[in-house]
Amino acid sequence: MRYAAVIEYIKDTAKVGEIRPKHREYLDSLLKGGQLACAGPFLDDFGALIVYEADSVEAAEKLIRADPFHAAGIFVRWDVRPWKVVFHNPDVMTKPI
């Protein structure tokens, strides 16, 4: 089942940038392992939307807590909710911003 997490970051963009490479390596490992559906930051520096593939809310939260951003104190708070894809347009999703 998919779980969407809206995650708020600290306001220290320099610290976020410093830890980002480790965070993205972690997300890449989840993607390769079938535990990540999609992820990306909000463009207003609020935080990110990450959609996990997990067996439960608790399992999704375990993935959040294992993220280097969590360990570095980047994640301020999050809300995890079960999520279902109803419509999907791969042409739009892969279009550069």
Biopython code that builds the backbone (N, CA, C, O; Angstrom):
import numpy as np
from Bio.PDB.StructureBuilder import StructureBuilder

atoms = [
    (1, "MET", "N", (0.847, -1.170, 0.000)),
    (1, "MET", "CA", (0.000, 0.000, 0.000)),
    (1, "MET", "C", (0.901, 1.244, 0.000)),
    (1, "MET", "O", (2.008, 1.230, 0.538)),
    (2, "ARG", "N", (0.406, 2.293, -0.604)),
    (2, "ARG", "CA", (1.175, 3.538, -0.652)),
    (2, "ARG", "C", (0.755, 4.469, 0.478)),
    (2, "ARG", "O", (-0.416, 4.542, 0.849)),
    (3, "TYR", "N", (1.741, 5.174, 1.010)),
    (3, "TYR", "CA", (1.523, 6.159, 2.061)),
    (3, "TYR", "C", (2.205, 7.449, 1.658)),
    (3, "TYR", "O", (3.407, 7.480, 1.394)),
    (4, "ALA", "N", (1.409, 8.526, 1.614)),
    (4, "ALA", "CA", (1.946, 9.837, 1.265)),
    (4, "ALA", "C", (2.304, 10.579, 2.546)),
    (4, "ALA", "O", (1.506, 10.665, 3.480)),
    (5, "ALA", "N", (3.506, 11.107, 2.567)),
    (5, "ALA", "CA", (3.973, 11.881, 3.716)),
    (5, "ALA", "C", (4.236, 13.314, 3.275)),
    (5, "ALA", "O", (5.032, 13.560, 2.369)),
    (6, "VAL", "N", (3.561, 14.254, 3.923)),
    (6, "VAL", "CA", (3.872, 15.666, 3.756)),
    (6, "VAL", "C", (4.790, 16.004, 4.927)),
    (6, "VAL", "O", (4.398, 15.922, 6.092)),
    (7, "ILE", "N", (6.015, 16.384, 4.590)),
    (7, "ILE", "CA", (7.049, 16.560, 5.608)),
    (7, "ILE", "C", (7.508, 18.010, 5.620)),
    (7, "ILE", "O", (7.860, 18.565, 4.579)),
    (8, "GLU", "N", (7.506, 18.618, 6.792)),
    (8, "GLU", "CA", (7.990, 19.984, 6.969)),
    (8, "GLU", "C", (9.459, 19.962, 7.376)),
    (8, "GLU", "O", (9.867, 19.169, 8.225)),
    (9, "TYR", "N", (10.250, 20.844, 6.759)),
    (9, "TYR", "CA", (11.686, 20.947, 7.051)),
    (9, "TYR", "C", (11.973, 22.125, 7.984)),
    (9, "TYR", "O", (11.146, 23.022, 8.146)),
    (10, "ILE", "N", (13.156, 22.105, 8.589)),
    (10, "ILE", "CA", (13.659, 23.270, 9.296)),
    (10, "ILE", "C", (13.854, 24.388, 8.275)),
    (10, "ILE", "O", (13.864, 24.133, 7.071)),
    (11, "LYS", "N", (14.005, 25.603, 8.741)),
    (11, "LYS", "CA", (14.161, 26.761, 7.840)),
    (11, "LYS", "C", (15.606, 27.016, 7.446)),
    (11, "LYS", "O", (15.870, 27.907, 6.638)),
    (12, "ASP", "N", (16.542, 26.263, 7.991)),
    (12, "ASP", "CA", (17.968, 26.431, 7.708)),
    (12, "ASP", "C", (18.308, 25.761, 6.377)),
    (12, "ASP", "O", (18.676, 24.587, 6.341)),
    (13, "THR", "N", (18.181, 26.517, 5.283)),
    (13, "THR", "CA", (18.383, 25.943, 3.948)),
    (13, "THR", "C", (19.825, 25.499, 3.724)),
    (13, "THR", "O", (20.069, 24.591, 2.929)),
    (14, "ALA", "N", (20.777, 26.118, 4.404)),
    (14, "ALA", "CA", (22.176, 25.687, 4.260)),
    (14, "ALA", "C", (22.359, 24.282, 4.830)),
    (14, "ALA", "O", (23.030, 23.449, 4.222)),
    (15, "LYS", "N", (21.765, 24.013, 5.997)),
    (15, "LYS", "CA", (21.870, 22.679, 6.597)),
    (15, "LYS", "C", (21.140, 21.646, 5.730)),
    (15, "LYS", "O", (21.627, 20.531, 5.542)),
    (16, "VAL", "N", (19.975, 22.022, 5.207)),
    (16, "VAL", "CA", (19.232, 21.121, 4.323)),
    (16, "VAL", "C", (20.105, 20.766, 3.120)),
    (16, "VAL", "O", (20.206, 19.598, 2.744)),
    (17, "GLY", "N", (20.731, 21.774, 2.521)),
    (17, "GLY", "CA", (21.596, 21.544, 1.361)),
    (17, "GLY", "C", (22.793, 20.676, 1.681)),
    (17, "GLY", "O", (23.224, 19.879, 0.847)),
    (18, "GLU", "N", (23.331, 20.819, 2.873)),
    (18, "GLU", "CA", (24.501, 20.038, 3.295)),
    (18, "GLU", "C", (24.168, 18.544, 3.400)),
    (18, "GLU", "O", (24.975, 17.701, 3.009)),
    (19, "ILE", "N", (23.001, 18.223, 3.918)),
    (19, "ILE", "CA", (22.611, 16.830, 4.152)),
    (19, "ILE", "C", (21.905, 16.222, 2.931)),
    (19, "ILE", "O", (21.792, 15.000, 2.827)),
    (20, "ARG", "N", (21.432, 17.068, 2.010)),
    (20, "ARG", "CA", (20.640, 16.588, 0.865)),
    (20, "ARG", "C", (21.277, 15.419, 0.102)),
    (20, "ARG", "O", (20.555, 14.480, -0.234)),
    (21, "PRO", "N", (22.593, 15.419, -0.193)),
    (21, "PRO", "CA", (23.145, 14.270, -0.932)),
    (21, "PRO", "C", (22.918, 12.928, -0.224)),
    (21, "PRO", "O", (22.595, 11.937, -0.879)),
    (22, "LYS", "N", (23.082, 12.883, 1.099)),
    (22, "LYS", "CA", (22.850, 11.634, 1.842)),
    (22, "LYS", "C", (21.370, 11.261, 1.817)),
    (22, "LYS", "O", (21.017, 10.089, 1.684)),
    (23, "HIS", "N", (20.516, 12.262, 1.944)),
    (23, "HIS", "CA", (19.068, 12.052, 1.886)),
    (23, "HIS", "C", (18.677, 11.453, 0.536)),
    (23, "HIS", "O", (17.897, 10.502, 0.476)),
    (24, "ARG", "N", (19.220, 12.009, -0.541)),
    (24, "ARG", "CA", (18.873, 11.511, -1.876)),
    (24, "ARG", "C", (19.448, 10.124, -2.131)),
    (24, "ARG", "O", (18.826, 9.326, -2.832)),
    (25, "GLU", "N", (20.609, 9.821, -1.586)),
    (25, "GLU", "CA", (21.150, 8.454, -1.684)),
    (25, "GLU", "C", (20.200, 7.476, -0.994)),
    (25, "GLU", "O", (19.934, 6.387, -1.503)),
    (26, "TYR", "N", (19.697, 7.878, 0.162)),
    (26, "TYR", "CA", (18.756, 7.028, 0.898)),
    (26, "TYR", "C", (17.482, 6.798, 0.086)),
    (26, "TYR", "O", (17.012, 5.668, -0.045)),
    (27, "LEU", "N", (16.922, 7.899, -0.463)),
    (27, "LEU", "CA", (15.714, 7.761, -1.270)),
    (27, "LEU", "C", (15.972, 6.897, -2.499)),
    (27, "LEU", "O", (15.108, 6.113, -2.891)),
    (28, "ASP", "N", (17.136, 7.029, -3.107)),
    (28, "ASP", "CA", (17.484, 6.195, -4.260)),
    (28, "ASP", "C", (17.506, 4.717, -3.866)),
    (28, "ASP", "O", (17.067, 3.861, -4.634)),
    (29, "SER", "N", (18.012, 4.422, -2.677)),
    (29, "SER", "CA", (18.032, 3.021, -2.223)),
    (29, "SER", "C", (16.609, 2.508, -2.008)),
    (29, "SER", "O", (16.321, 1.344, -2.287)),
    (30, "LEU", "N", (15.712, 3.373, -1.512)),
    (30, "LEU", "CA", (14.307, 2.969, -1.358)),
    (30, "LEU", "C", (13.658, 2.751, -2.717)),
    (30, "LEU", "O", (12.884, 1.810, -2.895)),
    (31, "LEU", "N", (13.970, 3.614, -3.670)),
    (31, "LEU", "CA", (13.425, 3.478, -5.026)),
    (31, "LEU", "C", (13.843, 2.143, -5.638)),
    (31, "LEU", "O", (13.016, 1.407, -6.176)),
    (32, "LYS", "N", (15.126, 1.846, -5.547)),
    (32, "LYS", "CA", (15.649, 0.591, -6.096)),
    (32, "LYS", "C", (15.093, -0.624, -5.363)),
    (32, "LYS", "O", (14.973, -1.702, -5.946)),
    (33, "GLY", "N", (14.754, -0.455, -4.087)),
    (33, "GLY", "CA", (14.217, -1.554, -3.292)),
    (33, "GLY", "C", (12.701, -1.680, -3.341)),
    (33, "GLY", "O", (12.124, -2.522, -2.652)),
    (34, "GLY", "N", (12.050, -0.845, -4.156)),
    (34, "GLY", "CA", (10.600, -0.923, -4.288)),
    (34, "GLY", "C", (9.821, -0.315, -3.141)),
    (34, "GLY", "O", (8.636, -0.605, -2.975)),
    (35, "GLN", "N", (10.476, 0.536, -2.337)),
    (35, "GLN", "CA", (9.800, 1.137, -1.188)),
    (35, "GLN", "C", (9.470, 2.613, -1.386)),
    (35, "GLN", "O", (8.978, 3.270, -0.469)),
    (36, "LEU", "N", (9.742, 3.141, -2.592)),
    (36, "LEU", "CA", (9.477, 4.549, -2.875)),
    (36, "LEU", "C", (8.718, 4.658, -4.182)),
    (36, "LEU", "O", (9.161, 4.142, -5.209)),
    (37, "ALA", "N", (7.565, 5.335, -4.148)),
    (37, "ALA", "CA", (6.782, 5.567, -5.361)),
    (37, "ALA", "C", (7.221, 6.862, -6.041)),
    (37, "ALA", "O", (7.444, 6.885, -7.251)),
    (38, "CYS", "N", (7.343, 7.927, -5.273)),
    (38, "CYS", "CA", (7.799, 9.212, -5.805)),
    (38, "CYS", "C", (8.169, 10.118, -4.636)),
    (38, "CYS", "O", (7.747, 9.899, -3.501)),
    (39, "ALA", "N", (8.966, 11.136, -4.938)),
    (39, "ALA", "CA", (9.398, 12.069, -3.897)),
    (39, "ALA", "C", (9.879, 13.353, -4.545)),
    (39, "ALA", "O", (10.373, 13.348, -5.672)),
    (40, "GLY", "N", (9.730, 14.441, -3.829)),
    (40, "GLY", "CA", (10.258, 15.703, -4.308)),
    (40, "GLY", "C", (9.948, 16.824, -3.340)),
    (40, "GLY", "O", (8.969, 16.765, -2.596)),
    (41, "PRO", "N", (10.796, 17.857, -3.354)),
    (41, "PRO", "CA", (10.603, 18.981, -2.447)),
    (41, "PRO", "C", (9.533, 19.946, -2.955)),
    (41, "PRO", "O", (9.299, 20.060, -4.158)),
    (42, "PHE", "N", (8.898, 20.630, -2.024)),
    (42, "PHE", "CA", (8.033, 21.747, -2.387)),
    (42, "PHE", "C", (8.944, 22.899, -2.786)),
    (42, "PHE", "O", (10.006, 23.079, -2.190)),
    (43, "LEU", "N", (8.557, 23.661, -3.760)),
    (43, "LEU", "CA", (9.426, 24.708, -4.289)),
    (43, "LEU", "C", (9.476, 25.963, -3.420)),
    (43, "LEU", "O", (10.228, 26.891, -3.719)),
    (44, "ASP", "N", (8.680, 26.002, -2.346)),
    (44, "ASP", "CA", (8.710, 27.146, -1.431)),
    (44, "ASP", "C", (9.549, 26.871, -0.179)),
    (44, "ASP", "O", (9.461, 27.605, 0.805)),
    (45, "ASP", "N", (10.364, 25.809, -0.221)),
    (45, "ASP", "CA", (11.240, 25.412, 0.892)),
    (45, "ASP", "C", (10.489, 24.963, 2.145)),
    (45, "ASP", "O", (11.082, 24.883, 3.220)),
    (46, "PHE", "N", (9.193, 24.670, 2.020)),
    (46, "PHE", "CA", (8.431, 24.161, 3.166)),
    (46, "PHE", "C", (8.931, 22.795, 3.591)),
    (46, "PHE", "O", (9.083, 22.524, 4.782)),
    (47, "GLY", "N", (9.189, 21.931, 2.612)),
    (47, "GLY", "CA", (9.569, 20.552, 2.902)),
    (47, "GLY", "C", (9.396, 19.708, 1.666)),
    (47, "GLY", "O", (9.822, 20.095, 0.578)),
    (48, "ALA", "N", (8.761, 18.531, 1.827)),
    (48, "ALA", "CA", (8.653, 17.617, 0.691)),
    (48, "ALA", "C", (7.404, 16.753, 0.788)),
    (48, "ALA", "O", (6.780, 16.619, 1.840)),
    (49, "LEU", "N", (7.074, 16.176, -0.358)),
    (49, "LEU", "CA", (6.065, 15.128, -0.453)),
    (49, "LEU", "C", (6.809, 13.862, -0.831)),
    (49, "LEU", "O", (7.506, 13.825, -1.845)),
    (50, "ILE", "N", (6.665, 12.830, -0.026)),
    (50, "ILE", "CA", (7.291, 11.540, -0.307)),
    (50, "ILE", "C", (6.212, 10.470, -0.214)),
    (50, "ILE", "O", (5.486, 10.389, 0.776)),
    (51, "VAL", "N", (6.115, 9.647, -1.261)),
    (51, "VAL", "CA", (5.130, 8.564, -1.271)),
    (51, "VAL", "C", (5.891, 7.247, -1.154)),
    (51, "VAL", "O", (6.656, 6.862, -2.038)),
    (52, "TYR", "N", (5.657, 6.577, -0.039)),
    (52, "TYR", "CA", (6.322, 5.315, 0.268)),
    (52, "TYR", "C", (5.438, 4.131, -0.105)),
    (52, "TYR", "O", (4.213, 4.251, -0.136)),
    (53, "GLU", "N", (6.049, 3.009, -0.383)),
    (53, "GLU", "CA", (5.363, 1.724, -0.529)),
    (53, "GLU", "C", (5.695, 0.955, 0.750)),
    (53, "GLU", "O", (6.854, 0.613, 0.989)),
    (54, "ALA", "N", (4.677, 0.685, 1.572)),
    (54, "ALA", "CA", (4.912, 0.049, 2.867)),
    (54, "ALA", "C", (3.681, -0.760, 3.265)),
    (54, "ALA", "O", (2.607, -0.600, 2.685)),
    (55, "ASP", "N", (3.847, -1.620, 4.250)),
    (55, "ASP", "CA", (2.765, -2.480, 4.709)),
    (55, "ASP", "C", (1.814, -1.796, 5.689)),
    (55, "ASP", "O", (0.693, -2.259, 5.895)),
    (56, "SER", "N", (2.266, -0.681, 6.300)),
    (56, "SER", "CA", (1.457, 0.001, 7.306)),
    (56, "SER", "C", (1.969, 1.426, 7.494)),
    (56, "SER", "O", (3.052, 1.776, 7.026)),
    (57, "VAL", "N", (1.179, 2.237, 8.181)),
    (57, "VAL", "CA", (1.625, 3.593, 8.534)),
    (57, "VAL", "C", (2.903, 3.498, 9.362)),
    (57, "VAL", "O", (3.835, 4.279, 9.169)),
    (58, "GLU", "N", (2.938, 2.550, 10.272)),
    (58, "GLU", "CA", (4.118, 2.395, 11.129)),
    (58, "GLU", "C", (5.364, 2.063, 10.299)),
    (58, "GLU", "O", (6.452, 2.566, 10.581)),
    (59, "ALA", "N", (5.203, 1.226, 9.289)),
    (59, "ALA", "CA", (6.338, 0.882, 8.428)),
    (59, "ALA", "C", (6.792, 2.100, 7.626)),
    (59, "ALA", "O", (7.991, 2.303, 7.436)),
    (60, "ALA", "N", (5.847, 2.908, 7.158)),
    (60, "ALA", "CA", (6.203, 4.138, 6.436)),
    (60, "ALA", "C", (6.936, 5.105, 7.368)),
    (60, "ALA", "O", (7.924, 5.724, 6.973)),
    (61, "GLU", "N", (6.454, 5.230, 8.591)),
    (61, "GLU", "CA", (7.125, 6.119, 9.551)),
    (61, "GLU", "C", (8.515, 5.598, 9.909)),
    (61, "GLU", "O", (9.415, 6.389, 10.190)),
    (62, "LYS", "N", (8.696, 4.306, 9.902)),
    (62, "LYS", "CA", (10.029, 3.733, 10.132)),
    (62, "LYS", "C", (10.982, 4.163, 9.012)),
    (62, "LYS", "O", (12.151, 4.450, 9.268)),
    (63, "LEU", "N", (10.483, 4.206, 7.773)),
    (63, "LEU", "CA", (11.304, 4.670, 6.650)),
    (63, "LEU", "C", (11.667, 6.150, 6.818)),
    (63, "LEU", "O", (12.787, 6.556, 6.510)),
    (64, "ILE", "N", (10.723, 6.942, 7.302)),
    (64, "ILE", "CA", (10.996, 8.361, 7.556)),
    (64, "ILE", "C", (12.082, 8.506, 8.615)),
    (64, "ILE", "O", (13.018, 9.287, 8.447)),
    (65, "ARG", "N", (11.958, 7.759, 9.694)),
    (65, "ARG", "CA", (12.918, 7.873, 10.805)),
    (65, "ARG", "C", (14.312, 7.364, 10.434)),
    (65, "ARG", "O", (15.296, 7.731, 11.076)),
    (66, "ALA", "N", (14.401, 6.522, 9.402)),
    (66, "ALA", "CA", (15.703, 6.020, 8.946)),
    (66, "ALA", "C", (16.381, 6.970, 7.952)),
    (66, "ALA", "O", (17.526, 6.744, 7.563)),
    (67, "ASP", "N", (15.688, 8.014, 7.547)),
    (67, "ASP", "CA", (16.205, 8.973, 6.564)),
    (67, "ASP", "C", (17.289, 9.842, 7.201)),
    (67, "ASP", "O", (17.117, 10.298, 8.332)),
    (68, "PRO", "N", (18.402, 10.081, 6.502)),
    (68, "PRO", "CA", (19.437, 10.977, 7.035)),
    (68, "PRO", "C", (18.912, 12.376, 7.376)),
    (68, "PRO", "O", (19.448, 13.022, 8.276)),
    (69, "PHE", "N", (17.889, 12.851, 6.687)),
    (69, "PHE", "CA", (17.291, 14.141, 7.044)),
    (69, "PHE", "C", (16.692, 14.085, 8.446)),
    (69, "PHE", "O", (16.794, 15.053, 9.199)),
    (70, "HIS", "N", (16.072, 12.967, 8.803)),
    (70, "HIS", "CA", (15.514, 12.834, 10.150)),
    (70, "HIS", "C", (16.644, 12.826, 11.178)),
    (70, "HIS", "O", (16.577, 13.522, 12.190)),
    (71, "ALA", "N", (17.673, 12.041, 10.912)),
    (71, "ALA", "CA", (18.805, 11.944, 11.853)),
    (71, "ALA", "C", (19.485, 13.295, 12.061)),
    (71, "ALA", "O", (19.989, 13.570, 13.150)),
    (72, "ALA", "N", (19.504, 14.137, 11.031)),
    (72, "ALA", "CA", (20.160, 15.448, 11.107)),
    (72, "ALA", "C", (19.233, 16.542, 11.635)),
    (72, "ALA", "O", (19.637, 17.700, 11.742)),
    (73, "GLY", "N", (18.002, 16.184, 11.963)),
    (73, "GLY", "CA", (17.068, 17.175, 12.497)),
    (73, "GLY", "C", (16.421, 18.054, 11.441)),
    (73, "GLY", "O", (15.883, 19.111, 11.773)),
    (74, "ILE", "N", (16.458, 17.649, 10.189)),
    (74, "ILE", "CA", (15.849, 18.426, 9.102)),
    (74, "ILE", "C", (14.329, 18.331, 9.144)),
    (74, "ILE", "O", (13.636, 19.324, 8.923)),
    (75, "PHE", "N", (13.811, 17.137, 9.426)),
    (75, "PHE", "CA", (12.360, 16.948, 9.472)),
    (75, "PHE", "C", (11.808, 17.532, 10.772)),
    (75, "PHE", "O", (12.185, 17.099, 11.861)),
    (76, "VAL", "N", (10.927, 18.502, 10.658)),
    (76, "VAL", "CA", (10.300, 19.131, 11.823)),
    (76, "VAL", "C", (9.084, 18.319, 12.253)),
    (76, "VAL", "O", (8.927, 17.980, 13.426)),
    (77, "ARG", "N", (8.221, 18.013, 11.274)),
    (77, "ARG", "CA", (7.017, 17.213, 11.532)),
    (77, "ARG", "C", (6.536, 16.644, 10.218)),
    (77, "ARG", "O", (6.941, 17.094, 9.146)),
    (78, "TRP", "N", (5.666, 15.649, 10.309)),
    (78, "TRP", "CA", (5.109, 15.039, 9.097)),
    (78, "TRP", "C", (3.736, 14.479, 9.389)),
    (78, "TRP", "O", (3.361, 14.227, 10.534)),
    (79, "ASP", "N", (3.001, 14.294, 8.302)),
    (79, "ASP", "CA", (1.686, 13.659, 8.342)),
    (79, "ASP", "C", (1.704, 12.555, 7.290)),
    (79, "ASP", "O", (1.965, 12.816, 6.116)),
    (80, "VAL", "N", (1.428, 11.331, 7.709)),
    (80, "VAL", "CA", (1.439, 10.184, 6.801)),
    (80, "VAL", "C", (0.008, 9.672, 6.661)),
    (80, "VAL", "O", (-0.689, 9.425, 7.645)),
    (81, "ARG", "N", (-0.403, 9.521, 5.407)),
    (81, "ARG", "CA", (-1.767, 9.066, 5.147)),
    (81, "ARG", "C", (-1.760, 8.028, 4.033)),
    (81, "ARG", "O", (-0.957, 8.130, 3.106)),
    (82, "PRO", "N", (-2.648, 7.019, 4.105)),
    (82, "PRO", "CA", (-2.763, 6.066, 3.002)),
    (82, "PRO", "C", (-3.150, 6.822, 1.727)),
    (82, "PRO", "O", (-3.938, 7.767, 1.769)),
    (83, "TRP", "N", (-2.584, 6.393, 0.599)),
    (83, "TRP", "CA", (-2.769, 7.131, -0.657)),
    (83, "TRP", "C", (-2.947, 6.160, -1.808)),
    (83, "TRP", "O", (-2.285, 5.125, -1.869)),
    (84, "LYS", "N", (-3.854, 6.503, -2.730)),
    (84, "LYS", "CA", (-4.132, 5.657, -3.878)),
    (84, "LYS", "C", (-4.030, 6.499, -5.150)),
    (84, "LYS", "O", (-4.596, 7.590, -5.225)),
    (85, "VAL", "N", (-3.312, 5.992, -6.139)),
    (85, "VAL", "CA", (-3.243, 6.636, -7.445)),
    (85, "VAL", "C", (-4.525, 6.306, -8.201)),
    (85, "VAL", "O", (-4.883, 5.138, -8.355)),
    (86, "VAL", "N", (-5.205, 7.339, -8.668)),
    (86, "VAL", "CA", (-6.395, 7.146, -9.490)),
    (86, "VAL", "C", (-6.086, 7.544, -10.929)),
    (86, "VAL", "O", (-6.493, 6.871, -11.877)),
    (87, "PHE", "N", (-5.363, 8.645, -11.073)),
    (87, "PHE", "CA", (-4.941, 9.108, -12.392)),
    (87, "PHE", "C", (-3.432, 9.290, -12.384)),
    (87, "PHE", "O", (-2.849, 9.703, -11.381)),
    (88, "HIS", "N", (-2.810, 8.979, -13.510)),
    (88, "HIS", "CA", (-1.359, 9.102, -13.614)),
    (88, "HIS", "C", (-1.011, 9.493, -15.045)),
    (88, "HIS", "O", (-1.449, 8.840, -15.992)),
    (89, "ASN", "N", (-0.236, 10.542, -15.206)),
    (89, "ASN", "CA", (0.188, 10.983, -16.519)),
    (89, "ASN", "C", (1.708, 11.011, -16.546)),
    (89, "ASN", "O", (2.308, 11.988, -16.099)),
    (90, "PRO", "N", (2.347, 9.966, -17.060)),
    (90, "PRO", "CA", (3.816, 9.908, -17.044)),
    (90, "PRO", "C", (4.463, 11.031, -17.857)),
    (90, "PRO", "O", (5.595, 11.421, -17.571)),
    (91, "ASP", "N", (3.759, 11.556, -18.867)),
    (91, "ASP", "CA", (4.336, 12.647, -19.651)),
    (91, "ASP", "C", (4.487, 13.912, -18.805)),
    (91, "ASP", "O", (5.475, 14.633, -18.942)),
    (92, "VAL", "N", (3.541, 14.176, -17.956)),
    (92, "VAL", "CA", (3.603, 15.356, -17.084)),
    (92, "VAL", "C", (4.608, 15.127, -15.958)),
    (92, "VAL", "O", (5.375, 16.027, -15.615)),
    (93, "MET", "N", (4.606, 13.933, -15.388)),
    (93, "MET", "CA", (5.483, 13.645, -14.250)),
    (93, "MET", "C", (6.964, 13.693, -14.608)),
    (93, "MET", "O", (7.792, 13.975, -13.742)),
    (94, "THR", "N", (7.308, 13.431, -15.833)),
    (94, "THR", "CA", (8.713, 13.433, -16.227)),
    (94, "THR", "C", (9.134, 14.732, -16.915)),
    (94, "THR", "O", (10.290, 14.876, -17.315)),
    (95, "LYS", "N", (8.213, 15.665, -17.051)),
    (95, "LYS", "CA", (8.501, 16.951, -17.686)),
    (95, "LYS", "C", (9.340, 17.812, -16.739)),
    (95, "LYS", "O", (8.972, 17.973, -15.576)),
    (96, "PRO", "N", (10.457, 18.367, -17.212)),
    (96, "PRO", "CA", (11.288, 19.206, -16.339)),
    (96, "PRO", "C", (10.557, 20.474, -15.922)),
    (96, "PRO", "O", (9.732, 21.014, -16.659)),
    (97, "ILE", "N", (10.883, 20.929, -14.728)),
    (97, "ILE", "CA", (10.273, 22.172, -14.224)),
    (97, "ILE", "C", (11.135, 23.341, -14.631)),
    (97, "ILE", "O", (10.812, 24.486, -14.314)),
]
sb = StructureBuilder()
sb.init_structure("model")
sb.init_model(0)
sb.init_chain("A")
sb.init_seg("    ")
for serial, (resi, resn, name, xyz) in enumerate(atoms, 1):
    if name == "N":
        sb.init_residue(resn, " ", resi, " ")
    sb.init_atom(name, np.array(xyz, "f"), 0.0, 1.0, " ", f" {name:<3s}", serial, name[0])
structure = sb.get_structure()
